[in-house]
Amino acid sequence: MFMNKPLTFLLLFSFPIMVYSQRTADLGLSVGAVNYVGDLGNEKHFPFSSLAPGSAVTISGFLNNPEKSGTRLPAFDLQFRISWHRLQYDETSALNGRQGDQLRNYLRGLSFRNDLIGTEAGLTYNFYPRKNIPLTKPQFSFFLMAGVGVFWGTPKADLFRGDPSPGSRYYFWNDGTIRDIAQNATQTGNIIEKDGEYETSLNEWMTEGQGYNKEIHKKQPYDNCNIGFPVGFGIHYRYNPMLTISAEFNYYFFLTDYLDDVSGSYATFEELKANFTDPMKYEMAKYISDPTGKGTNGLAGPATSPRGNPDLKDAFTFVSLQVSYKITWRKKGIYGQ
């Protein structure tokens, strides 16, 4: 996206200027739980089964000098954050005692993992900054946060045992098992398990017909670098002048619907043949786009073509605990003079 490079440059350029022109700052490390919210899901409402880890490093408090302001938490503050969030979902996994075609979206059989690396800047508002409390006394503060960031990540899937090839693919049976042959009435094959290796970069396989050109490009390929907007709230607990513990909830929403590689319609067989002229790659592309073979018959139509909801952009939540330590250094000018 054309906005990504300028925004990244702005964040990286402003970060050292802010830091080195100040005397103190809070450096925080947070860990927490990520829940993906998007087109995949077997739950009726919020996809709690998508729980995954996340972490971030945050620098804040560099606009405030407690000795001059009389408070350790100014009303308004800026923060810069580098983060990692794992987004994932597998519609073939058992859920709450249900498996196979008992699950809402099992026959679609889609799955993905996307490790998002982000750089973000945010504005926080702290409620009740009080100057009459000694700086050495513990203090609670509720805060709100909103920001913008640039996030990079490639959606991948575990669709093969070992190297990707038609002979190492998985076959998803209606009873919820994964086997080494297609479902049929005469053979049972061997029950196998996924190997846990996310070897397939989904965007390379144009799973929704991206780039297909008959007269014009019907669907544009999506970008792995996207702009996201975190909003959230939390509680700071200033244990002492040097140490702060925070609990925070953030909701990240995006302008893209392809963090999970799923948005609109299945690729038709015509689109896949146009993109993959090699017969083996064409067969693999059919499988990667529709792992169970039950999502589409390869033709555009109201019964078989929907793959996701293009009107619902992707998002995720991040619930975290953060420990921050105040760092100090000799005050310098912008250029370290």
C-alpha positions as CSV (number, residue, x, y, z in Angstrom):
1,M,0.0,0.0,0.0
2,F,1.3,3.4,-0.9
3,M,0.8,4.8,2.6
4,N,2.9,2.2,4.3
5,K,6.4,3.5,3.5
6,P,5.7,7.1,4.4
7,L,4.1,6.1,7.7
8,T,6.9,3.7,8.6
9,F,9.4,6.4,7.9
10,L,7.6,8.8,10.1
11,L,7.4,6.4,13.0
12,L,11.0,5.4,12.7
13,F,12.3,9.0,12.3
14,S,10.2,10.5,15.1
15,F,11.0,7.8,17.6
16,P,14.7,8.7,18.2
17,I,14.0,12.4,18.1
18,M,11.4,12.1,20.8
19,V,13.6,9.9,22.9
20,Y,16.9,11.6,22.7
21,S,15.5,15.1,23.3
22,Q,14.1,14.0,26.7
23,R,15.5,12.9,30.0
24,T,13.2,10.1,31.1
25,A,10.9,7.5,29.6
26,D,9.0,4.3,30.6
27,L,10.2,1.2,28.8
28,G,7.6,-1.6,29.0
29,L,7.4,-5.3,28.1
30,S,3.9,-6.8,27.7
31,V,2.7,-10.3,27.1
32,G,-0.8,-11.5,26.5
33,A,-3.5,-13.3,24.6
34,V,-4.6,-12.7,21.0
35,N,-8.0,-13.5,19.6
36,Y,-8.5,-13.3,15.8
37,V,-11.8,-11.9,14.5
38,G,-12.5,-12.5,10.8
39,D,-14.1,-14.7,8.2
40,L,-13.1,-18.0,9.8
41,G,-14.9,-19.5,12.8
42,N,-17.0,-22.4,14.1
43,E,-18.3,-20.4,17.1
44,K,-21.6,-18.5,16.7
45,H,-20.2,-15.3,18.1
46,F,-16.7,-14.5,19.4
47,P,-14.0,-17.0,18.3
48,F,-12.5,-17.9,21.6
49,S,-10.8,-21.0,20.2
50,S,-8.5,-18.8,18.2
51,L,-6.5,-17.9,21.3
52,A,-2.9,-17.3,20.6
53,P,0.1,-15.5,22.1
54,G,1.3,-11.9,21.6
55,S,3.9,-9.5,23.0
56,A,5.1,-6.0,22.6
57,V,7.8,-3.5,23.6
58,T,6.5,0.0,24.4
59,I,8.2,3.3,25.2
60,S,6.1,6.0,26.7
61,G,6.2,8.8,29.3
62,F,8.9,10.7,27.4
63,L,6.7,13.9,27.3
64,N,6.5,14.2,31.1
65,N,9.1,15.3,33.6
66,P,7.6,14.2,37.0
67,E,9.8,16.7,39.0
68,K,8.4,19.6,37.0
69,S,4.8,18.5,36.4
70,G,4.3,17.0,39.9
71,T,2.6,13.9,38.5
72,R,3.9,10.6,37.2
73,L,1.0,10.3,34.8
74,P,0.3,13.3,32.6
75,A,-3.3,13.6,31.2
76,F,-2.1,13.1,27.6
77,D,0.9,11.0,26.6
78,L,2.4,9.4,23.5
79,Q,3.6,5.9,23.1
80,F,5.5,4.0,20.5
81,R,5.2,0.2,20.3
82,I,6.8,-2.7,18.4
83,S,4.6,-5.7,18.6
84,W,4.1,-9.4,17.6
85,H,0.7,-10.9,17.4
86,R,-0.2,-14.4,16.3
87,L,-3.5,-14.7,14.4
88,Q,-4.8,-18.2,13.8
89,Y,-7.8,-20.4,13.2
90,D,-8.5,-24.0,12.1
91,E,-12.0,-24.9,11.1
92,T,-11.1,-28.6,11.0
93,S,-10.3,-28.7,14.8
94,A,-12.8,-30.3,17.2
95,L,-14.7,-27.7,19.4
96,N,-16.6,-28.3,22.6
97,G,-17.1,-32.0,22.0
98,R,-18.2,-31.5,18.4
99,Q,-16.1,-32.5,15.4
100,G,-16.4,-33.2,11.6
101,D,-19.6,-32.1,9.9
102,Q,-21.1,-31.3,13.4
103,L,-19.1,-28.1,13.2
104,R,-20.6,-25.1,11.5
105,N,-17.8,-24.5,8.9
106,Y,-16.0,-27.9,8.9
107,L,-16.9,-28.8,5.3
108,R,-15.2,-25.6,4.2
109,G,-12.1,-26.7,6.1
110,L,-10.1,-23.5,6.0
111,S,-7.2,-22.7,8.3
112,F,-4.4,-20.2,8.6
113,R,-1.7,-18.7,10.8
114,N,-0.4,-15.2,10.5
115,D,2.4,-13.8,12.7
116,L,2.0,-10.0,12.5
117,I,4.9,-7.8,13.2
118,G,3.9,-4.2,13.8
119,T,5.2,-0.7,14.5
120,E,2.6,1.6,16.0
121,A,2.1,5.0,17.6
122,G,-0.7,5.9,20.0
123,L,-2.1,8.7,22.0
124,T,-3.2,7.9,25.6
125,Y,-5.4,9.8,28.0
126,N,-5.0,9.2,31.7
127,F,-7.9,9.9,34.0
128,Y,-7.4,11.7,37.3
129,P,-3.8,12.9,37.2
130,R,-3.3,14.2,40.7
131,K,-0.5,16.5,41.7
132,N,-1.1,16.3,45.4
133,I,-0.1,12.6,45.7
134,P,3.6,12.1,46.5
135,L,5.7,10.7,43.7
136,T,6.8,7.9,46.0
137,K,3.3,6.7,46.8
138,P,1.6,3.9,44.7
139,Q,-1.1,5.2,42.4
140,F,-3.8,3.8,40.1
141,S,-4.9,5.4,36.9
142,F,-7.4,4.4,34.3
143,F,-6.5,5.3,30.6
144,L,-7.8,5.2,27.1
145,M,-5.7,4.7,24.0
146,A,-6.0,5.1,20.2
147,G,-3.4,4.9,17.5
148,V,-2.2,3.8,14.1
149,G,0.4,1.4,12.9
150,V,1.9,-0.6,10.1
151,F,1.7,-4.4,10.3
152,W,3.4,-7.0,8.2
153,G,2.5,-10.7,8.1
154,T,1.9,-13.5,5.6
155,P,-1.0,-15.9,6.1
156,K,0.1,-19.5,5.9
157,A,-1.5,-22.9,6.4
158,D,-0.5,-26.4,7.3
159,L,-1.9,-28.4,4.4
160,F,0.8,-30.9,3.6
161,R,2.9,-33.6,5.4
162,G,6.4,-32.4,4.6
163,D,7.1,-30.8,1.3
164,P,4.1,-29.5,-0.6
165,S,3.0,-32.0,-3.3
166,P,-0.2,-33.7,-4.3
167,G,0.9,-36.9,-2.6
168,S,1.5,-35.3,0.8
169,R,-1.8,-33.5,1.1
170,Y,-4.4,-34.1,3.9
171,Y,-7.9,-35.5,3.2
172,F,-10.6,-34.2,5.6
173,W,-13.3,-36.8,6.2
174,N,-16.8,-35.9,7.4
175,D,-16.3,-37.7,10.7
176,G,-13.5,-35.2,11.6
177,T,-10.6,-37.4,10.9
178,I,-7.7,-36.6,8.6
179,R,-6.6,-39.4,6.4
180,D,-4.2,-40.2,3.6
181,I,-6.8,-41.0,0.9
182,A,-10.0,-39.3,-0.2
183,Q,-13.2,-40.3,1.5
184,N,-14.9,-43.2,-0.2
185,A,-17.1,-46.2,0.6
186,T,-14.6,-49.0,0.0
187,Q,-11.4,-47.9,1.6
188,T,-10.6,-46.3,5.0
189,G,-7.0,-45.4,4.5
190,N,-4.8,-44.3,7.5
191,I,-5.8,-41.7,10.1
192,I,-3.0,-39.1,10.3
193,E,-2.4,-35.9,12.1
194,K,-1.3,-32.5,10.9
195,D,2.5,-32.1,11.3
196,G,2.2,-28.5,12.6
197,E,4.4,-27.0,9.9
198,Y,2.8,-24.0,8.3
199,E,4.5,-24.5,5.0
200,T,2.0,-23.0,2.5
201,S,2.1,-19.2,1.9
202,L,-1.5,-18.7,0.9
203,N,-1.2,-15.5,-1.0
204,E,1.1,-17.1,-3.5
205,W,-1.7,-19.5,-4.5
206,M,-4.3,-16.8,-5.4
207,T,-7.0,-18.7,-3.5
208,E,-9.8,-16.3,-4.6
209,G,-8.7,-15.9,-8.2
210,Q,-6.5,-12.8,-7.6
211,G,-4.7,-11.6,-10.7
212,Y,-7.0,-13.5,-13.1
213,N,-7.1,-11.7,-16.4
214,K,-9.7,-12.4,-19.1
215,E,-10.4,-8.9,-20.2
216,I,-9.4,-7.0,-17.1
217,H,-8.1,-8.0,-13.6
218,K,-11.2,-9.0,-11.7
219,K,-9.5,-9.3,-8.3
220,Q,-6.3,-7.5,-7.3
221,P,-3.6,-9.4,-5.3
222,Y,-3.5,-8.4,-1.7
223,D,-0.6,-6.8,0.2
224,N,1.1,-8.4,3.2
225,C,1.8,-5.0,4.7
226,N,-1.3,-3.2,6.0
227,I,-2.4,-0.3,8.2
228,G,-4.1,-1.1,11.4
229,F,-5.8,1.0,14.1
230,P,-5.6,0.0,17.7
231,V,-8.0,1.3,20.3
232,G,-8.3,0.3,23.9
233,F,-8.3,0.9,27.6
234,G,-6.5,-0.2,30.7
235,I,-5.3,0.5,34.2
236,H,-1.8,1.7,35.3
237,Y,-0.5,0.8,38.7
238,R,2.5,3.0,39.6
239,Y,4.1,0.8,42.3
240,N,7.0,3.2,42.8
241,P,8.8,6.0,40.9
242,M,10.6,3.4,38.8
243,L,8.1,0.6,38.3
244,T,4.6,0.5,36.7
245,I,2.4,-2.5,36.1
246,S,-0.5,-2.2,33.6
247,A,-3.4,-4.3,32.4
248,E,-4.6,-3.4,28.9
249,F,-7.3,-4.4,26.4
250,N,-6.8,-3.4,22.8
251,Y,-8.9,-4.0,19.7
252,Y,-7.1,-3.8,16.4
253,F,-9.1,-3.2,13.2
254,F,-7.8,-3.1,9.7
255,L,-8.6,-1.8,6.2
256,T,-7.9,-5.2,4.7
257,D,-9.9,-8.4,4.7
258,Y,-7.0,-10.6,3.9
259,L,-5.1,-11.1,7.2
260,D,-6.6,-14.7,7.0
261,D,-6.5,-15.0,3.2
262,V,-10.3,-15.2,3.1
263,S,-12.6,-12.4,1.9
264,G,-15.0,-13.0,-1.0
265,S,-15.4,-15.9,-3.3
266,Y,-13.6,-19.2,-4.1
267,A,-11.4,-19.1,-7.2
268,T,-13.1,-20.7,-10.2
269,F,-11.3,-23.5,-12.0
270,E,-11.0,-21.2,-15.0
271,E,-9.2,-18.6,-12.9
272,L,-6.8,-21.2,-11.4
273,K,-6.0,-22.7,-14.8
274,A,-5.1,-19.2,-16.0
275,N,-2.8,-18.6,-13.0
276,F,-1.3,-22.1,-12.9
277,T,-0.7,-23.6,-16.3
278,D,1.4,-26.5,-14.9
279,P,-1.0,-29.4,-14.2
280,M,0.5,-30.3,-10.8
281,K,0.4,-26.8,-9.6
282,Y,-3.2,-26.4,-10.8
283,E,-4.2,-29.4,-8.8
284,M,-2.4,-28.1,-5.7
285,A,-4.1,-24.7,-6.2
286,K,-7.5,-26.3,-6.3
287,Y,-6.8,-28.1,-3.0
288,I,-5.2,-25.0,-1.2
289,S,-8.2,-22.8,-2.1
290,D,-10.7,-25.5,-1.1
291,P,-9.1,-28.1,1.2
292,T,-12.1,-30.3,1.6
293,G,-13.2,-30.1,-2.0
294,K,-16.7,-29.3,-0.7
295,G,-16.7,-25.5,-0.9
296,T,-17.0,-25.0,-4.6
297,N,-17.6,-26.9,-7.8
298,G,-15.3,-24.6,-9.6
299,L,-18.0,-22.4,-11.2
300,A,-19.2,-19.0,-10.1
301,G,-22.6,-19.3,-8.5
302,P,-24.6,-18.3,-5.4
303,A,-24.5,-21.8,-3.9
304,T,-20.8,-22.6,-4.2
305,S,-18.9,-19.3,-4.6
306,P,-19.0,-17.5,-1.2
307,R,-15.8,-18.1,0.8
308,G,-16.0,-15.2,3.2
309,N,-17.7,-11.9,4.0
310,P,-16.0,-9.0,2.1
311,D,-18.0,-6.5,4.0
312,L,-16.4,-7.5,7.3
313,K,-12.8,-6.4,7.6
314,D,-10.4,-8.5,9.7
315,A,-9.5,-7.6,13.3
316,F,-8.1,-9.0,16.5
317,T,-8.1,-8.4,20.2
318,F,-5.1,-8.3,22.5
319,V,-5.4,-8.6,26.3
320,S,-2.1,-8.1,28.0
321,L,-0.1,-7.4,31.2
322,Q,2.8,-4.9,31.0
323,V,5.7,-4.2,33.3
324,S,7.4,-0.8,32.7
325,Y,10.7,0.5,34.1
326,K,11.6,4.2,34.1
327,I,14.9,4.8,32.3
328,T,16.9,8.0,32.7
329,W,19.8,9.6,30.9
330,R,21.6,12.9,30.7
331,K,19.5,15.4,28.9
332,K,20.7,16.1,25.4
333,G,19.7,18.0,22.3
334,I,17.9,16.5,19.3
335,Y,21.2,15.6,17.7
336,G,22.8,14.4,20.9
337,Q,24.9,17.6,21.4
